[in-house]
Amino acid sequence: MLLLLAVPARAQQSDEQLAAHYFGNGDFAQASQLYEGLYNRYPNQFYYRMLFRSYAELEQFSDAERLARRRLRQYPNELGLYVDLGSLCERRGERKKAVRHFEEALEHVGFDGKQISELAQAFETAGRPEYAIRVYLRVRQKSDNRYLFVGELAGLYERTGNYEQMMLEYLDLLEKQPAMMNSVQVSLSRVLAEASAPSLAVGLRDALVSRIQQHPDNQQLLEMMIWFSIQQKDFAFALQQARAVDRRFPEQGGEVLLRVASIARSNEAFDVAEQCYAVLVGRGPEHPHYFDSRVGLLEVRFDRLNRNFPIENRLLQNLVADYESALNELGKNVSTAQLMRNCAQLLAYYADSVQPAADLLYDLLALPKLPSRLRDEVKLELGDLLLFAGEVWDASLLFMQVEKANKNDILGSQAKFRNARLSYFNHDFLWAVTQLNVLRASTSKLIANDAMELSLLISDNMEEDSTFTLLEQYAAADLMLYQNRLDSAWEAFDRVASSALSHPLFDEVLLQKARIRIRQQHYAEADSLLQQLIDLYPDDLLADDALFLLAQLNEERLSNPQRASSCYERLLLDYPLSLYADQSRKRLAALKTP
């Protein structure tokens, strides 16, 4: 008996595989014959669907209609059959009859979740998403519950490009379930990332504005508008909404302003960040967010100043005075450690006040209960400062202390790299290369790359110049550049370039001279130097560095987006394995976005 039962099962499987083969190869006549037999023996939905599609492909519309009607009499709850009949009518040009069938399906829909989902899917498959939307809206109306099927409708509105209605669905959901805020934002983030149509942002904003006008005191709606503005990088509008929250909800508004300030600062929207912090600082020391805002305001001004070189002396002196005033007011403690570190950088590297900067870092190291990691980070900064001042051995001692205390940590690798670079500056090239080759296996990609570049610089030129004369001259010029002695560094690099007719160091010299000119704001000359490097040394390791720097220069300083785009494109085509490839791709996309 078991053997006899197995025979028809094997026959069914064989016929099904053969039918699928014919259907997949477009032989719908053979497929329809096999599916007819299968459906007559096993009248399930799958065989019906495949037979119906085979008839439709063969344009045997009468056979397809009889099949659908017969099945509808047998299974009246399969409402997708009305959609099949309507689709056949559309293919025959009978539009009014098609609409009647679609409307019949809507009239018969009930509250069975499976039936609702299958009918909506049938309409989508038939290319009629507007009817799929009406399915869910009909059930909402019949149940008198406007919160049903939010996700399904939002997805349909998204796929049909009705972004304003999609946003309204999500806002309805938040009105019912405020705790879904994060989930909604994740969904919208995906939509914003995947869709590039300008109508998307317009639709979302219009929906938010419309709902906020209806409920101006709804904090959650204002928070959503702030979130959306930040996604669009419209930080000025985010500030406007944060101030609205601050006015209407003073007990919570400060936190919103702080959050917007932090995000704006990380995106280099310094004006917006500064305004946020200034509002809170203006409320005086008694305000709960005064300390964070006072610190944040100074850090924003530090970031802004740090991006521009050379720095106007008046602005520099004002910022140093602000830091000193804040440290006198807030005190020197662990909470103000970042202020002390920033102030030391300003004093040493910009205000030419190395000793006061070192004293400030020594004061920081002397603080009780200073976390060990923070202590080691400050030691690295103090070592850099001492090297800047020419105190080579004191700097080396600090680097060795940090390396010893953090042998298996990235901080230890940073200290090791600094000591190797110091050996390079000190013309101890063999020892420097030994240390750098160890660091090339570092888990930190940035440290490994820096170590590789410096190691190759030394190794390549040690082989070419057994006396190390030019390499020593180059290292001396490099140290001058590190110490911000720009004119002296320029002259030293010039001497290296004029010492021989040709040398592997010449491309390095061109790159360093370009960097000097950028810092001196001689952008046109920097552009020429970088182009010269690219033209003369297209196969050199520095070619992609020069190309990326040239693109940045044209984008940010020379206001030449077309030339910047050309540089980014060439980098991606000629140097696809470059470390700058990802950044170039992002910048190119941003430049091409209208």
N, C-alpha and C positions, 0 to 999 in steps of 0.2 A: 504493500500500500504506500509506504514511504517513497519507494522508487517511482511508482505511478504518479504521485503528487509532485515529485520533483521535475518531471518531464515538462508540464505546462509552464512551470516557473522559469525553467531554462529557456524555453521557447519565447516567453514574454521578454526575457532579458535580451535575447538575441535580436528579436524584432525591434525592440526599443533602441538598441545600439545602432542597428542598421538604419532605422528611421532618422536618428540623430545625425548619422553620417551623411545621409542624402540631404537633409535639411541644411546642415552646415555647408555643404558644397553647392547649395542652390538648386538641387534637383527636387523641386517641391512636388512634382507629379508623383515620383516614387515615394517621397516622404508621406504624402497624403494617403496613398493606398495603404501603407503600413500603419499609419496612425488611425485610419478608419477601423481596421481590424482590432487594433489595441483598444480603441475607445469603445467599440461595441462589446468587447469582452470585459473591459475594466473602465467604466465610465467615470474616471476621476477628473479633477480639475486640470491636472497637468496635461493629460492626453487631449482633453477638450481644447486647451489653449494652443497646443502645438498643431492640432488638426485645423482649428479656426485660422491660425496664422498661415498655414499651408494653403488653405482655400483663398485667403486674402491675397497672398503673393501671386497665385495663379489667376487672380481676378475672377474667381468662381464665386461671385458675390451672392448668388441665389443659394448655392450650397452652404455658404458660410452663414447666411441669414437663417435658413432652415435649422442648421445645427444649433445656433444661439437660441432661437425661439423654442426648439424642443427641450433644450436644457433648462430654459427659464421656466417652462411648465413643470419640469421635474423638481427644480431647485429655485423657487421664487425668491428666496432670501439672498441669492448671489446677485447683488445689485450691479456688479461689474458687467453683467450680461447686457444690461440696458446701454452701457457705455459702448460695448462691442457693436450693438445694433446701430447706435448713433454714429459710430466711426465708419461703418459700412455705408450709411446714408451720405456721409460727407464725401467719401470717395466716389460715390455715384453722382455727386453734385446736388443731392436732395437736402439742402441745408435746413429747411424748416422742419422736415421729419427728424433730422438729427437732433435739433434743439428739443423737440418733443420727447425723444427718448432720454436725453440728458435730464430734462425736467422730471420725467417719470422716476428716474433713479433718485433724485433729490426728495421727491414726495414720499417715497417708500422708506427712506432712511430712518432707523430707530435709534435706540440707545445701546446697541450691542457694539462694544469697542472694536471687536474683530471686523464686524461688518463695515463700520465707519472707516477704519483704516484701509481695508481692501478697496472700498469704493473710491476713496481719495487717491489711492495709488493707481487705480484703474484710470482715473481722469488724467493723472500726471503722465502715465504711460501713453495715453492717447494724445498727448500734447495739448490738453485743455486744463492747465493749472488753475485758471479762474474758477472752474467748476469744483476743483478740489478744495479751493478756499471756501466756496459756498457750502460744501458738505459740512465743514466744521462750523461755519457760521450758522447753518440751519439747526444743527444740534444744540448750539449755544442758545439760540432763540427758543427752541422747544423746551430746553431745560431751565431757561431763565438764569443762566450762570455765565457771565461774560469772562470768567477766568479759565474756562475749559480750553484745552488744546493750544495753550500759548506757544509752546515750543514748536508744534506742528505748523501753526499759522505763521510764526516768525520765520521759519525755514522756507515756507512757500513764498512769503513776501520778499524774502532775500533773493530767492531764485528767479522771481519775476521782476526784480529791480525796483520794487516798491519799498524803498528803504525807510521812508517816513512812517509807513504803516507798520513795518517790522519793529521800529523803535517804540512805537506806541504799544505794541503787544508786550514788549519787555517792560515798559513802564507800568502797564496794568499788572503785570506779574509782581513787580516790586511793591506796588500799592497793596497787593494781597499778602505778599511774603517778603518783607524788607530784608530778611536774612539771606535772600538770594542775590544780593548785590554783587558779591564776588563772582558768582556763577554767570550772571548776566554780563559782567565786564569781560570775563574770559571769552564768552561767545562773541561779543562785539569786537574784541581784539582780533579774533580769528577773521571775522568779516572784514575788518579794516585792513588786515594784512593781505588778504586774498583778493579783495576787490579794489580796482584802481579807478573806477569811474568817479568823476567829480560829483555826480548826483548822489553818491553814497554819503559823503560828508554833509552835503546840503540837506539831504533828507533827515539824517540823524539830528542835525542841529535844529531844523525846523520843528521836528517833533518835540524836542526838549524845550525849546522856547515856548511853543504852544502850551505844553503842559505846565511849565513854570508860571506862565501868565494866568493860568486857571488856578494854580495853587502856589502863590508867591511865598508862602511861609513853610513850604515843605522842604526841610533841610536835605532830605535824601535826593530830591530832584536837583537841588543846587550842587550837591556833591557829585552827582552824575554829570552835570554840565562842566564842573571843574575837571573831572576825570577825562571827559571827551575832549576838552580844550587842550589838555596836556598831551593826549594821544595825537592831536593835530599840530602839536608844537606851537599852539597859539597861547603863549604864556601870558601875554597882556590881558587876554580875555579871561584866562584862569584867575589872574589877580583880581580882575573886576568882580568875578563871582565869589572869590574868597572873601573879599571885603563885604560883599552882600551878606554872606554867612556870618561874618564877624559882627555886622550891625544887628542882624536879627537874632543871633544866638551868641551873645557876648561871652557866655560861660564856656563855649566850645570853639568860638571863632579863632582864637589864638592858635589852636592846634592846626587848624586848616591853613592858616597863613604860614605857619612854620613848615608844613608839608609842601606847600606850593613853592616856598622859598628854596627848600632843599632840592626839589626836582629841577627848578629853574636854574639853580646854580650848577647842578651836574650837567645840564644841557647848555651851559655857558650863556644863559639868558640873564646876564648879570644885573641889568637895569631892574628887571622884575624882582629878582631875589633881593636886591638892595631895598626896594620899596617895601616889600613884605617885612623884612627885618626892621626897617626904620619905623614902620607903624607901631610895632610892638615895643621897640626901644623908647619911643616917644611917650609911652604910658608910665614910664618911671620904674625905679628899682623894686617897687612893691608888686609889680605885675608878675604872675607866676612864670611867664616865659621871658622875663627880662634878661636873665643870664644867657640863655641859649641864643636869644636874638642879638645881644651885644656881641657875643663871640661870633655868631654867624655873619653879622654885618661886617666885621673886620676881615673875616676870611674871604668874603665875596670881594671886598676891595683889594685884598691881597691877590686873589685869583685874577682879577681884572688887570691889575698893574703888572702881574707876572707874565701876562701874554703880550705885553707891548714893550718893545725895546728900540731905542733908548727911552728911558722913563723921564718925564718932565720933573725937574728937581723940586719944584714947588709941591707937586702932588706926592712925591716921595716923602718929603719932609713932613707934610700933613699926615700921611699915613703912619709914619714912625711915631709922630706925636700922639696920634690916636691910640696906637698900641701901648705906648708908655702910660697914657692916661688910663686905659682899660686895666692894665696890670696893677697900677696903683689903686684903682677902685676895687677890682675883683680879687687882688692878691696873687702871689705866685704859689700855685698849688697844683696838684695833679689835674684838677678840673680845667685849669688854664694852661696846661702843658702845650697844647697846640698853638696857643697864642704866643707863648714864649719861643717855640720853634720857628714860627713864621716871622716873628720880630727879629730873631737872630739872622734869618736868611736875608731880610731886608737890609739890616745893618751891614752885614758882611759883603754881600754880593752886589748891592746897589748903592748903598750909602758910603762905601769905603770906610767902614768903622768895624774892622775885624776884631779888635780887642773887646769892645763892648758886647759884640755878638758872642764871642767865646765866653765872656763872663756870664752872660745870660744862660748859655747852655750848661756851664759849670754849676750855676745856681739851680738849674733844673735837675741835674744829676744828684745834687745834695739834698733834694726833697725827701722826707721820710715816706715810707710806704709806696715808693715809686715801683710800679710793676716791672718785673725783670725784662720783659720784652720791650717795653717802652724805654727802659734804661739803655738797652743795647741799640735800639733805633737811634736814640739821641747820641750815643757814642759814635755811631757811623756818621751822623751829621757833623759832629764835632771834629771827627777825623777829616772829613771833606773840607771843613772850614780851615783846619790847621794846614792841610796841604795847599789850600788856596793862598794861605799866608806864607807858605814856604817852609813851614815846620814839618819837614818830611818825616823825621824819625818819631816824633810824638804822634803824628797821624798813623804811622805804621804800627805803633804800639797799641793804639786803640783798635785798629782793625784786627790785630792778632787776638786781642781780648775777646772781641765779639765772635770771631771765628771759633775760638776754643770753646766758648760757652754754647755755641749753636752748631755743633759739628754735623748733625743730621737734619739741619733745618735750612730753609731758603735764606734766612738771615745770615747764617754762616757762609753760604755761597756768595752772598752779596759782599760780605767782608773779605772773602778770599779774592773775589774779583777786584775789589778796590786795592788790595795789597799787590796783586799782580800788575794792575795798571800803574801803581806807584813805582814798582820796579822798572816798568817800561819808561816812565818819566825820568827815572834815575839812571837810565841807560844800562840796567842789568837785564839784558834782553834774553839771555839763555834761561835764567831763573823765571822770568815772566812767562815765557812760552811753556815751560814745564807746568806751572800752575794753571795757565789758561787751558792747556790740553786736558787737564783733569776736569775743569769746569765745563768743557764742551759736552760732557755727559750729564749735566745738571738737569734736574727735573723741571726747572724753570726755563721755559722756552726763551724768555727775554734774556736771562743771564747766559744761557748756552749760546744764543746768537751773538751777543756782545763779545763773549769770550772767543768765539770762532773768528769774528771780524778782526779783533785785535791780534789774535794768534797768527792769522794769515798775513796781516800787515807786517808783523815782525818777521815771520818765517820767510816770506817771499823776498824780503829785502835783505835778510841776513845771507841768503844764498847768492844774491846778485852782488852784494857789496861786502866783501870779507873784512873790510876795515871798519864797517858800520858808520862811516863818517856822515853820509847823508841821512841815514836813519837816526843818528844822534841829533843832527840838526832838526830833522822833522819832529822828533820827540820833544825837543826843547820848544819848538814853535807850538806844538800841541799843548804843552803845559801852559804857555802864555795864553792861549785861547781859553783853556780851562779857567785860568785866573782872571779872565775878562780883560786882559790887556790886548785889546783888539788891534790897535795900530802897530804895536810891537810884534804881535803874532803875524799880521799881514806882511810886514817887512821880512820876518824870519822865513815865512813860506816862500816869499819872492826869492830869497837867497838860495833856498833849496832848488827852486825851479831853474835858476840861472847857473847852478853849479855843474851841470852836465847837459849834453845835447839831448839825451834821452835817459829815462830811468823809470822803473815800475812805480815809483812813488808819485809820478807826475799827476796821475789821475786823482790820487788822494789829495794832493796839493790843490787841484782845481776845486774839489768838493769842499775843502776846508775854507778856501778863499770865498767861495759862494756863501757859505754859512756866515762868515764874517760880514760880508756885504749885506746880507739879509738883516743881521742884528744892527747894522749901521743904517738901515733903511735905504740903502742904495739898490733898490730892487731891480732896476733895468740892468745894472752891471752883474748882479747875481744871476739874472736870467741868461745873460750872455755866457757866463762861466759854466753854468750847468749844461747849456746847449752844446758848448764846446766839448765838455766831458763826454756827453752822449755820442756826439759825432766822431770823436777820436777814439773812444774806447767802448764801442757798443757791446763787445763780448766780455768786458771786464766785470768783476763781481760788484763793482759800485754803480754799474749802469742803471740798475733798477732803483737804487737809492736816489741817484740824480734825477731820474725820470719822475719819481714820486714827489720829490722835493720841488721840482719844476712845476708839476701840476698844482701842488698846494700853493706855491708862490703866485701862480696866475689866477687861481681861484680866490685866494684870500687877500692878496696884496695888490695885484695888478688889475683886478676886475676884468679878467679876460676868460670868461667861462668856456668859450669855444676852444681856445688853446689848451685850457685845463682838461677839457673832455678828450681832446686829441691825445694828450699825454697819458691819461688814464687808459684810454683804449689801446694805445701802443704798448703800455706796460702789460696789459692783460694778454695781448696777442704775442708779444715777443718774449715775455718773461712770466709765463703762466704759473711757474712754481715759486715765484717771489713771495716773500713774507708780506709784501704790500698788496697782494692780489685781492684779498677779501676787502680791504679798505678801499682799494681803487674801484672795485665793483659797486660798493655802496655809494661812494662819492659820485661815480658816473651816473648811477640811477637817480640820485638826488638832483644832479645838474640837468638831467633830461626830463625831470618831472616838471610840467608847466605850473 
